[in-house]
Amino acid sequence: MWFSETKPMLVCMEQRLTFPDRQRSLAQYRLRAEGYDSELAAFEPIRHSAIAQLGLNLGDTVLDAGCGTGLSFEPLQRAVGAGGGIIGVEQSADMLSKAQDRISELGWVNVTLLNTPAELASTPTLADAALFHFTHDILRNPAAISHMMHCLKPGARVVAAGLQWANPWAFATNWCVMLAAMYSTTSLEGLDKPWSYLADYLGKFEVSTTSMQGVYIASGVLMMPFDLARATASASLMPSTPADKMPPA
Ligand SMILES: C[S@@+](CC[C@H](N)C(=O)[O-])C[C@H]1O[C@@H](n2cnc3c(N)ncnc32)[C@H](O)[C@@H]1O
């Protein structure tokens, strides 16, 4: 009796501790797409800090990995100007259609949207910078990180921000982090150092924390050549799914 009731809960927790799951993520964001923008309002200061740390110049091209509904596009546009460009990579068609609405409404012509998992994205050009804003499922997918790094110019600036475990005794913060992570990611794996795969590729790497240590902002500069041995070891942890085996979004 006890086992039959708790088993689904245990299975759910077990799933949460393994690699990100594309199908669960698509289902999660299919449900969230409509109300997503208002849910994220509280995180705007973090978004603005993260984008400031990208140090963008007019004319730059910036990759927005897991761009969602395009909430970062407006501040990114201000930084790169009409002569620059934004490449939004997003696997959820539901989230991306909101991003497309935003682009049409504001009349931007310098945004390229790619409806694809990050690990398979084929970008039209190498970017000068990359943003990973609240994209834990991408950061914990070594194949996706490897692929995204190959879409950047040497020396590109990279910034990631998102949830992380605070110190073990910060129970209240960690409770909030767990609830928020279960709502917005498919894996709790790596929440102690969500940036660890990214760090293999970056020099001048720095991490700061905010929100009672429950949120980090990590930044660095793409080293070229990066430590291929370390990066390959990480990338081989999770095989990427061949395009023809990918179920539709
Ligand atoms: C919490 S939302 C963040 C959206 C946006 N970056 C923001 O700050 O508002 C995470 C997004 O990552 C997307 N995502 C998750 N795994 C992905 C993958 N492997 N490739 C591309 N997008 C992915 C989800 O569909 C979702 O839109």
The ligand as an SDF file (V2000), in Angstrom:
LIG
                    3D

 27 29  0  0  0  0  0  0  0  0999 V2000
   13.1240   28.7060  -18.2090 C   0  0  0  0  0  0  0  0  0  0  0  0
   13.0070   28.8410  -19.9460 S   0  0  0  0  0  0  0  0  0  0  0  0
   14.0920   30.2470  -20.2470 C   0  0  0  0  0  0  0  0  0  0  0  0
   13.7200   31.0160  -21.4940 C   0  0  0  0  0  0  0  0  0  0  0  0
   14.5250   32.2930  -21.6970 C   0  0  0  0  0  0  0  0  0  0  0  0
   15.9350   32.0240  -21.7730 N   0  0  0  0  0  0  0  0  0  0  0  0
   14.2240   33.2970  -20.6290 C   0  0  0  0  0  0  0  0  0  0  0  0
   15.1380   33.7100  -19.9250 O   0  0  0  0  0  0  0  0  0  0  0  0
   13.0860   33.7120  -20.5080 O   0  0  0  0  0  0  0  0  0  0  0  0
   14.0020   27.4840  -20.5610 C   0  0  0  0  0  0  0  0  0  0  0  0
   13.8860   27.3090  -22.0560 C   0  0  0  0  0  0  0  0  0  0  0  0
   14.8780   26.3940  -22.5210 O   0  0  0  0  0  0  0  0  0  0  0  0
   14.2960   25.6170  -23.5520 C   0  0  0  0  0  0  0  0  0  0  0  0
   15.1060   24.3880  -23.7250 N   0  0  0  0  0  0  0  0  0  0  0  0
   15.2770   23.3820  -22.8290 C   0  0  0  0  0  0  0  0  0  0  0  0
   16.1230   22.4500  -23.3280 N   0  0  0  0  0  0  0  0  0  0  0  0
   16.4870   22.8970  -24.5610 C   0  0  0  0  0  0  0  0  0  0  0  0
   17.3480   22.3980  -25.5760 C   0  0  0  0  0  0  0  0  0  0  0  0
   18.0390   21.2450  -25.4310 N   0  0  0  0  0  0  0  0  0  0  0  0
   17.5010   23.1160  -26.7130 N   0  0  0  0  0  0  0  0  0  0  0  0
   16.8220   24.2870  -26.8970 C   0  0  0  0  0  0  0  0  0  0  0  0
   15.9820   24.8010  -25.9860 N   0  0  0  0  0  0  0  0  0  0  0  0
   15.8250   24.1290  -24.8200 C   0  0  0  0  0  0  0  0  0  0  0  0
   12.8840   25.3650  -23.0630 C   0  0  0  0  0  0  0  0  0  0  0  0
   12.0220   24.9720  -24.1040 O   0  0  0  0  0  0  0  0  0  0  0  0
   12.5340   26.7370  -22.4640 C   0  0  0  0  0  0  0  0  0  0  0  0
   11.9380   27.5800  -23.4140 O   0  0  0  0  0  0  0  0  0  0  0  0
  1  2  1  0
  2  3  1  0
  2 10  1  0
  3  4  1  0
  4  5  1  0
  5  6  1  0
  5  7  1  0
  7  8  2  0
  7  9  1  0
 10 11  1  0
 11 12  1  0
 11 26  1  0
 12 13  1  0
 13 14  1  0
 13 24  1  0
 14 15  1  0
 14 23  1  0
 15 16  2  0
 16 17  1  0
 17 18  1  0
 17 23  2  0
 18 19  1  0
 18 20  2  0
 20 21  1  0
 21 22  2  0
 22 23  1  0
 24 25  1  0
 24 26  1  0
 26 27  1  0
M  CHG  2   2   1   9  -1
M  END
$$$$
